[in-house]
Amino acid sequence: MEKLMARISREGDIHSGGVLKVDSFINHQIDPALMYDCAAELLDRFKDRNFNKILTIESSGIVPAVLAGYIAGLPVVFAKKTKPISMGKAYSTTIHSFTRDNDYEVMISEEFLTADDRVLFIDDFLAYGNAALGMIDICRQAGASIEGMGFLIEKKFQNGRYAIGKSDASVKVESLAIIESHLGF
């Protein structure tokens, strides 16, 4: 997506270890118009898939996921990183965070993800694929099917797409902007 790629080129900042900082428009300060366009583009790329729910993980995937849910008229569920006392039974998995370099447990309440769900997962980044693999695990626990996984930015050199395909070759993966190397586009 040209608009997103131009914004990354103009405002993105690549740090050591392949960390791409886009906090001026995606994951700290948010450009709502750009996020709306990204959500619409992701939905267009998955128009051939039959999904009835959108999933993401807190926190940076929430904005594009909610906008996609709004456009499509579908519910959005985000995996929580801490279990509130009000949550009953939940599906959970452990995910390694690339940017924070730690493991954390994420969970989704069993009442919001069932075997009847056909899921589109949306997130801000695809790096090593850890978050995506965690969502595949949670969906398997629930008996839900994953119709696709959409990302705003893919760091191709970190092989997340390969990890997803190795876990489930049937999952369609789309990324709006692809960073080819740790040096940029």
Stockholm file with secondary structure:
# STOCKHOLM 1.0

chainA/1-185         MEKLMARISREGDIHSGGVLKVDSFINHQIDPALMYDCAAELLDRFKDRNFNKILTIESSGIVPAVLAGYIAGLPVVFAKKTKPISMGKAYSTTIHSFTRDNDYEVMISEEFLTADDRVLFIDDFLAYGNAALGMIDICRQAGASIEGMGFLIEKKFQNGRYAIGKSDASVKVESLAIIESHLGF
#=GR chainA/1-185 SS CHHHHHHHHHHCEEEGGGEEECTTTTSSSCCHHHHHHHHHHHHHHTTTSCCSEEEEETTTTHHHHHHHHHHHTCCEEEEBSSCCTTCCSEEEEEEEETTTTEEEEEEEEGGGCCTTCEEEEEEEEESSSHHHHHHHHHHHHHTCEEEEEEEEEEEGGGCHHHHHHHHCTTCEEEEEEEECBTTBC
#=GC SS_cons         CHHHHHHHHHHCEEEGGGEEECTTTTSSSCCHHHHHHHHHHHHHHTTTSCCSEEEEETTTTHHHHHHHHHHHTCCEEEEBSSCCTTCCSEEEEEEEETTTTEEEEEEEEGGGCCTTCEEEEEEEEESSSHHHHHHHHHHHHHTCEEEEEEEEEEEGGGCHHHHHHHHCTTCEEEEEEEECBTTBC
//
